[in-house]
Amino acid sequence: MVPKIKIALVLGMAVNGGTETLWLNYFKHMDKNKFEVDFLVENESKIINREVIEALGGKLIIIPSYKNPLYYMKIMQRIFKKKEYDIVHSNMNTLSLFTLKAAKKAGIKIRISHSHSTSNKKEWKRNILKSILKIFSRKYPTNCFACSELAGKYLFGKNYYESGKVTIINNAIDLNKFSFSSNYRYEIRNEFGIDKNTVLIGNIGRMLPQKNHIFLLKIIKEYIKLNSNVKLMILGDGPLKEKIVKKVVKLGLKNHVILVGTRVDAYKFYSAFDLFCLPSLYEGLPVVGIESQANGCPTLFSASITDEVGLNSNVQFESIDNKTDVWAADINDLIKKSRVENIKMEKYDIIEQTKRLERIYIQVMSDLKNNNKNVY
């Protein structure tokens, strides 16, 4: 019997966000006879899906916070040595430096750095630290992955990306799960008392600065001038929740904004939305954007998000530097469009992309034995 490939999937801080959801989707469809996967998440995580991970056949390992880098690397090195992984796959963007340095010291031969995000010039303090860490982005990984061209160039450099040394791993989803359902539309709208004539604008994401929720509220304030029969529904939680709640009141939007919180059935909400709006300051390639389009929902993205996410004619990009009245006009145009059907999204099909990921893992193992450095 061929031994299983043992993988340490390092997620860092688990907050029930896009990266954790992505890897749970991939792991759900992986061949458990070929792969053994441990999910490594930090002890300060808000939400840890232990039951889900274990039900799928995986293991959960709690690791210390990276905020004390020396202690973090010491413990990680100890874990890697004890577990004797074949592959350490780190999904911590610039912070993968600490994980993969520990993995190298522990003798792990295959070390993957996976870029899931970019940055925005407005977050200059964070960018200083990120710029320093990026210097070491190619020092410790043996393989470099990214969710998009933009994310790959951001972490590993434009020349390195264009040399063909970065593998794109698509943010794949269960396409059938997110397809439009009139039953879901009725169910969600009925739950929140939203009639069929109300324009419902949706947003799903952690309440973090990069998601730009305050700007979104200002957009809705402006859009009300064009159509007062509108509601904004935000799914998610996070450190900015209190600030967002206060802003809703300050802008006089209490009757127009619904803060849903975290939902395990978030996939149902896309069918209830008339438009999905994501004005993020930056993203790698947002999973929610793929989900929205799989549902056929008209979608308005910030132009700071890679245009790789635009998959159909019902998508529009707008600069976050433009005023809210421009965004409101975009919304007014987009909601007049019908839902798109039969979208070609094969490269985001979780079943097909899981098979591809498995082939990549197997190939890097083969290349290690043959001392090759191929790109997949």
C-alpha positions as CSV (number, residue, x, y, z in Angstrom):
1,M,0.0,0.0,0.0
2,V,1.3,3.4,-1.0
3,P,1.6,5.6,2.2
4,K,-0.6,8.7,2.5
5,I,0.9,12.1,1.8
6,K,0.9,13.9,5.1
7,I,0.1,17.6,4.9
8,A,0.2,20.4,7.4
9,L,-2.3,23.0,6.3
10,V,-1.4,26.1,8.3
11,L,-4.2,28.7,8.4
12,G,-3.1,30.9,11.2
13,M,-6.0,32.9,12.7
14,A,-9.3,31.1,12.0
15,V,-12.2,33.5,11.8
16,N,-14.6,31.6,9.6
17,G,-13.5,33.6,6.7
18,G,-12.8,32.9,3.0
19,T,-9.5,31.0,3.5
20,E,-10.8,28.5,6.0
21,T,-14.0,28.0,4.0
22,L,-11.9,27.4,0.9
23,W,-9.8,24.7,2.4
24,L,-12.7,23.0,4.1
25,N,-14.3,22.8,0.6
26,Y,-11.1,21.4,-0.9
27,F,-10.6,18.9,1.9
28,K,-14.2,17.7,1.7
29,H,-13.5,16.4,-1.8
30,M,-10.0,15.1,-1.3
31,D,-9.2,11.4,-1.5
32,K,-8.7,10.4,2.1
33,N,-7.0,7.2,1.0
34,K,-4.2,9.2,-0.5
35,F,-3.9,12.3,1.8
36,E,-3.8,12.9,5.5
37,V,-4.4,16.6,6.4
38,D,-3.9,18.4,9.7
39,F,-5.4,21.9,10.0
40,L,-3.2,24.2,12.1
41,V,-4.9,27.2,13.6
42,E,-3.9,29.8,16.2
43,N,-5.1,29.6,19.7
44,E,-6.6,33.2,19.5
45,S,-8.9,32.2,16.7
46,K,-12.5,33.4,17.1
47,I,-14.1,30.4,15.4
48,I,-12.6,27.0,15.1
49,N,-14.4,24.4,13.1
50,R,-13.1,21.4,15.0
51,E,-16.3,19.3,14.5
52,V,-16.4,20.0,10.8
53,I,-12.7,19.2,10.3
54,E,-12.9,15.9,12.3
55,A,-16.2,14.9,10.6
56,L,-14.4,15.2,7.3
57,G,-11.6,13.0,8.5
58,G,-9.0,15.6,9.3
59,K,-7.3,16.7,12.5
60,L,-7.1,20.0,14.2
61,I,-3.9,21.2,15.9
62,I,-3.9,24.4,17.9
63,I,-0.8,26.5,17.5
64,P,0.4,29.7,19.3
65,S,0.0,33.2,17.9
66,Y,2.7,34.5,15.5
67,K,2.7,37.7,17.7
68,N,5.6,36.2,19.6
69,P,7.6,35.0,16.5
70,L,10.5,33.3,18.4
71,Y,8.1,31.2,20.6
72,Y,5.9,30.6,17.6
73,M,8.7,29.2,15.5
74,K,10.0,27.1,18.4
75,I,6.6,25.4,18.9
76,M,6.0,25.0,15.1
77,Q,9.4,23.4,14.6
78,R,8.6,21.0,17.4
79,I,5.2,20.1,15.8
80,F,6.7,19.6,12.4
81,K,9.5,17.3,13.7
82,K,7.0,15.2,15.7
83,K,4.5,14.8,12.9
84,E,7.0,14.3,10.1
85,Y,4.9,15.9,7.4
86,D,5.6,15.5,3.8
87,I,4.3,18.9,3.0
88,V,3.8,22.1,5.0
89,H,1.4,24.4,3.2
90,S,1.2,27.8,4.8
91,N,-1.7,30.2,4.0
92,M,-0.5,33.2,6.1
93,N,0.6,35.5,3.2
94,T,3.7,37.5,4.3
95,L,3.6,35.8,7.8
96,S,4.4,32.5,6.1
97,L,8.0,33.5,6.6
98,F,7.9,32.3,10.3
99,T,6.0,29.1,9.5
100,L,8.2,28.0,6.7
101,K,11.5,29.0,8.4
102,A,10.4,26.6,11.3
103,A,9.5,24.0,8.7
104,K,12.9,24.2,7.1
105,K,14.6,23.9,10.5
106,A,12.5,20.8,11.2
107,G,13.7,19.2,8.0
108,I,10.4,19.4,6.0
109,K,11.4,19.0,2.3
110,I,8.3,20.5,0.7
111,R,7.3,24.0,2.0
112,I,4.5,25.9,0.2
113,S,3.8,29.6,0.6
114,H,0.3,30.5,-0.6
115,S,-0.6,34.1,-1.3
116,H,-4.3,35.0,-0.7
117,S,-4.2,38.7,-0.6
118,T,-2.6,42.0,-1.6
119,S,-2.5,45.4,0.1
120,N,-3.8,49.0,-0.2
121,K,-1.8,52.2,0.0
122,K,-4.2,53.6,2.6
123,E,-3.0,51.0,5.2
124,W,0.5,52.5,5.1
125,K,1.5,51.3,8.6
126,R,0.7,47.7,7.9
127,N,2.4,48.0,4.5
128,I,5.7,49.0,6.1
129,L,5.8,45.6,8.0
130,K,4.5,43.7,5.0
131,S,7.2,45.2,2.8
132,I,9.8,44.1,5.2
133,L,8.4,40.5,5.4
134,K,8.0,40.3,1.6
135,I,11.8,40.5,1.3
136,F,11.9,37.0,2.6
137,S,8.9,35.7,0.7
138,R,11.0,33.4,-1.5
139,K,13.7,32.4,1.0
140,Y,12.0,29.5,2.7
141,P,9.3,28.1,0.4
142,T,10.2,25.4,-2.1
143,N,6.9,26.1,-4.0
144,C,4.9,29.2,-4.4
145,F,1.1,29.3,-4.8
146,A,-1.4,32.2,-5.2
147,C,-5.1,32.6,-5.6
148,S,-4.7,35.1,-8.5
149,E,-2.1,36.7,-10.7
150,L,-2.4,39.9,-8.6
151,A,-1.8,38.0,-5.3
152,G,1.1,36.1,-6.9
153,K,2.8,39.3,-8.1
154,Y,2.2,41.0,-4.8
155,L,3.9,38.5,-2.5
156,F,6.5,36.9,-4.8
157,G,7.3,39.8,-7.2
158,K,6.3,40.5,-10.8
159,N,9.4,39.1,-12.4
160,Y,9.2,35.9,-10.3
161,Y,5.5,35.4,-11.2
162,E,6.1,36.1,-14.9
163,S,8.9,33.6,-14.9
164,G,6.3,30.9,-14.4
165,K,7.3,29.9,-10.9
166,V,4.0,30.6,-9.1
167,T,1.1,28.1,-9.3
168,I,-2.4,29.5,-9.3
169,I,-4.8,27.5,-7.1
170,N,-8.3,28.7,-7.9
171,N,-10.7,29.7,-5.1
172,A,-13.1,27.0,-6.1
173,I,-16.6,26.4,-4.7
174,D,-19.5,23.9,-5.0
175,L,-21.2,25.5,-8.0
176,N,-24.5,23.6,-7.4
177,K,-24.7,24.8,-3.8
178,F,-24.6,28.5,-4.9
179,S,-26.9,28.3,-7.9
180,F,-30.0,30.5,-7.7
181,S,-33.0,29.1,-5.8
182,S,-36.4,30.7,-5.7
183,N,-37.1,28.8,-2.5
184,Y,-34.1,30.3,-0.8
185,R,-35.1,33.7,-2.1
186,Y,-38.5,33.4,-0.5
187,E,-37.1,31.8,2.7
188,I,-34.5,34.5,3.5
189,R,-36.7,37.4,2.5
190,N,-39.6,36.1,4.5
191,E,-37.3,35.6,7.6
192,F,-36.2,39.2,7.6
193,G,-39.6,40.7,6.4
194,I,-38.4,41.9,3.0
195,D,-41.0,42.2,0.4
196,K,-40.5,41.3,-3.2
197,N,-40.4,44.9,-4.4
198,T,-37.5,45.9,-2.1
199,V,-34.1,46.2,-3.6
200,L,-31.8,44.0,-1.4
201,I,-28.1,44.7,-1.7
202,G,-25.8,42.2,-0.1
203,N,-22.4,42.0,1.4
204,I,-20.6,39.1,3.0
205,G,-17.3,39.5,4.8
206,R,-15.4,40.0,8.0
207,M,-15.8,43.4,9.6
208,L,-12.2,44.5,9.0
209,P,-10.8,47.8,7.6
210,Q,-9.9,46.2,4.2
211,K,-13.6,45.3,3.6
212,N,-14.5,49.0,3.6
213,H,-17.9,48.7,5.2
214,I,-18.1,52.3,6.3
215,F,-17.8,53.4,2.7
216,L,-20.5,50.9,1.7
217,L,-22.9,52.5,4.2
218,K,-22.2,55.9,2.6
219,I,-22.9,54.4,-0.8
220,I,-26.3,53.2,0.5
221,K,-27.0,56.6,1.9
222,E,-26.5,58.0,-1.5
223,Y,-28.4,55.3,-3.3
224,I,-31.5,56.1,-1.2
225,K,-31.8,59.4,-3.1
226,L,-32.4,57.2,-6.2
227,N,-34.5,54.6,-4.6
228,S,-35.7,54.7,-1.0
229,N,-37.1,51.2,-1.1
230,V,-33.7,49.6,-0.5
231,K,-32.1,47.5,2.2
232,L,-28.5,46.6,2.7
233,M,-27.8,43.2,4.3
234,I,-24.3,42.5,5.8
235,L,-23.3,39.0,6.8
236,G,-20.2,38.6,9.0
237,D,-18.7,39.8,12.2
238,G,-15.4,41.2,13.4
239,P,-13.6,43.9,15.4
240,L,-15.2,46.8,13.5
241,K,-18.8,45.7,14.3
242,E,-19.4,48.3,17.0
243,K,-18.1,51.1,14.8
244,I,-20.3,50.0,11.9
245,V,-23.4,49.9,14.2
246,K,-22.7,53.4,15.4
247,K,-22.2,54.6,11.8
248,V,-25.5,53.1,10.8
249,V,-27.2,55.2,13.4
250,K,-25.2,58.3,12.6
251,L,-26.2,58.1,8.9
252,G,-29.8,57.5,9.7
253,L,-29.8,54.1,8.1
254,K,-31.4,52.0,10.9
255,N,-34.4,51.2,8.7
256,H,-32.2,50.4,5.7
257,V,-29.4,48.2,7.1
258,I,-29.6,44.6,8.4
259,L,-26.6,43.3,10.3
260,V,-27.1,39.5,10.1
261,G,-23.9,38.3,11.8
262,T,-22.3,35.0,11.0
263,R,-24.5,32.3,9.3
264,V,-23.7,28.7,8.4
265,D,-26.3,29.0,5.6
266,A,-24.8,32.1,4.0
267,Y,-25.0,30.4,0.6
268,K,-28.8,30.9,0.7
269,F,-28.6,34.6,0.9
270,Y,-27.2,35.2,-2.6
271,S,-30.5,34.1,-4.0
272,A,-32.3,36.8,-1.9
273,F,-29.9,39.6,-3.0
274,D,-30.7,41.7,-6.0
275,L,-27.1,42.9,-6.1
276,F,-23.9,42.0,-4.3
277,C,-21.5,44.8,-3.5
278,L,-17.9,44.4,-2.4
279,P,-16.0,47.7,-2.1
280,S,-12.9,46.2,-0.6
281,L,-9.6,48.2,-0.3
282,Y,-7.9,45.0,-1.5
283,E,-8.4,41.3,-2.0
284,G,-6.5,38.4,-3.4
285,L,-9.4,36.9,-5.3
286,P,-12.6,37.0,-3.1
287,V,-14.4,33.7,-2.8
288,V,-17.6,35.6,-2.1
289,G,-17.3,37.2,-5.6
290,I,-17.1,33.8,-7.1
291,E,-20.1,32.6,-5.1
292,S,-22.2,35.7,-6.1
293,Q,-21.5,35.1,-9.8
294,A,-22.3,31.3,-9.5
295,N,-25.7,32.5,-8.3
296,G,-26.0,34.8,-11.3
297,C,-26.4,37.9,-9.0
298,P,-25.3,41.3,-10.5
299,T,-22.1,42.2,-8.7
300,L,-20.3,45.5,-8.1
301,F,-16.6,45.2,-7.1
302,S,-14.0,47.7,-6.1
303,A,-11.5,48.3,-8.9
304,S,-8.8,47.5,-6.3
305,I,-9.9,43.9,-6.6
306,T,-8.3,41.9,-9.5
307,D,-10.4,41.9,-12.7
308,E,-9.7,38.1,-12.8
309,V,-12.8,37.8,-10.6
310,G,-15.1,39.2,-13.3
311,L,-16.7,36.2,-15.0
312,N,-19.8,37.6,-16.7
313,S,-21.5,40.6,-18.1
314,N,-23.3,41.4,-14.9
315,V,-20.1,42.5,-13.2
316,Q,-18.8,46.0,-12.8
317,F,-15.7,47.5,-11.2
318,E,-15.6,50.9,-9.7
319,S,-12.7,52.9,-8.2
320,I,-12.8,53.4,-4.4
321,D,-11.5,56.9,-5.1
322,N,-14.7,57.8,-6.8
323,K,-17.5,59.5,-4.9
324,T,-20.5,57.6,-3.5
325,D,-22.9,59.1,-6.1
326,V,-20.9,57.3,-8.8
327,W,-21.2,54.0,-6.9
328,A,-24.9,54.7,-6.4
329,A,-25.4,55.2,-10.1
330,D,-23.6,51.9,-10.8
331,I,-26.0,50.1,-8.5
332,N,-28.9,51.7,-10.2
333,D,-27.6,50.4,-13.6
334,L,-26.7,46.9,-12.4
335,I,-30.0,46.1,-10.6
336,K,-31.9,46.6,-13.9
337,K,-30.0,43.5,-15.3
338,S,-31.4,40.0,-15.1
339,R,-29.6,37.2,-13.3
340,V,-27.1,35.5,-15.5
341,E,-27.7,31.8,-16.2
342,N,-25.4,29.0,-17.4
343,I,-22.2,30.8,-16.5
344,K,-19.0,29.0,-17.6
345,M,-17.1,28.5,-14.3
346,E,-15.3,25.2,-14.7
347,K,-12.0,26.5,-13.3
348,Y,-13.9,27.3,-10.1
349,D,-15.6,23.9,-9.8
350,I,-14.5,22.4,-6.5
351,I,-14.6,18.8,-7.7
352,E,-12.4,19.4,-10.8
353,Q,-10.1,21.8,-8.9
354,T,-9.6,19.3,-6.0
355,K,-8.4,16.7,-8.5
356,R,-6.0,19.2,-9.9
357,L,-4.7,20.1,-6.4
358,E,-4.2,16.4,-5.7
359,R,-2.2,16.0,-8.9
360,I,0.0,19.0,-7.9
361,Y,0.7,17.6,-4.4
362,I,1.6,14.2,-5.9
363,Q,3.8,15.9,-8.6
364,V,5.8,17.9,-6.0
365,M,6.4,14.7,-4.1
366,S,7.6,13.0,-7.3
367,D,9.8,16.0,-8.2
368,L,11.4,15.8,-4.7
369,K,12.4,12.2,-5.3
370,N,13.6,13.0,-8.8
371,N,15.3,16.3,-7.7
372,N,13.2,18.3,-10.2
373,K,11.7,21.8,-9.9
374,N,8.8,21.8,-12.2
375,V,5.9,24.3,-12.3
376,Y,2.3,23.1,-12.4
